Amino acid sequence: MSNFISLQKGEVFRLQMNDLAGRNRVCSARLIDFHAALDVVEATPSARVLVVSGLPQVFSAGFDLGELAREPSRIAERVLAFGSLCERLAKFPLPTIAEMAGSAWGGGVDLALSCRFRLGTRTAELSIPAARMGLHYHPGGVRRLAKCLGGDLAQWLLFSGLPLRGERLHSSPFFQQVLDGPESLGRAVSDLAARTARIEPHLVRDLTASVAESRLVDLAPAALAANVIKLQEMRVHASAGTEELAHSLRDWQLKKGEASLER
């Protein structure tokens, strides 16, 4: 793994992009590094949360345009490869948090959108200049933009190339939480990650899968939807039989009894 990515291990894994001069652009070699880092997280049974961050000045500027310019015959291949990374992140089996102290441009916007939670600072902004350059944004990114922001705002961002920032960004669904600066952002991310990490790993993975499947229940044929619901019911039964849940319920009963005695 190169110096572009640092990976801090633990129950909460922290993946940070570290190229300020290059605005955390991702080239083909860095795609390999990114996938390798995700491999490490997925292979760690005790991992419960993944935080993806950039630097205070910049989250990511997406794929390296310089590489696209050097090999124009492989532009589509490279853009779609970056899209595949975002798809993997969007389907990651653990909760993912994008910590956006800085702005995102181009594919960097979808890198953040591919995370389940996005927390950012008031100065962060989004911009996608691809269409103005004559390039179609990768399909998964278009889909996530439309789903998150709605068709009109997604089209404005894609067609205008202008930055989305300030109140217009803060009032959109892009961020779940907007903080005043990098320090308060770091505390909020750590708090969210810690809260999520307290949930048992098997339950985190099952709930994450159930959320990802939720659209199938609404859109799929009845037979397939019924199978998805049955699978989710099996997960409820599995969690109901754990010692961890039994212990939590015993604690709750004890605390309730103590509260009754105090009254």
C-alpha angles and dihedrals in degrees: 000000000000128000089262091082128042118190121201111196131213138091083310110047116203119203112189129185110217111186106109095164091053093041089239093291114175118227127183093272090050091051087061090050091049093051091046090054091050089049090057092050093047091049093055110089093197094054111115107165137022120208116196116196143164128196130296090261100042140014098193141315092211123231120008107262090196090065091049090052093050094053109028092168089066100044096110092046092052095044091050091047089056088048089054090056090053090048090053091050091047090054095040112143093230131059110272127204125198109210104201111186088152138034131283127220133186113335089002088076091060091043086062094040089054089065116087094229128034123193120178147165127259091251095054117110139181129225133171113190096169098107093048087056091050096255126128112229112241112274098242090052092052090049094050093046092053093045094049103036102024125248098281098051092041090054091047090053093046098043103037099045086209121136120264106217147132121030093345090060095038093052092049122088092250095099123043088197134015119202133193098242148342095284096053089041091054091051093049092049092048091050093050092046092049092049091051093044091059089068115091112263095238090052092047091053094045094047090047090053092047092052090049090051095048095095090054089061090055099040109027127090113276095256093053092044089052090053091051091050090048090053091051091049088054089055090053090052091048093052092045091063098053125115088224091063092044090052092049092051092049090051090049092051092049092050091047090051092049091049090052091052091050090054 
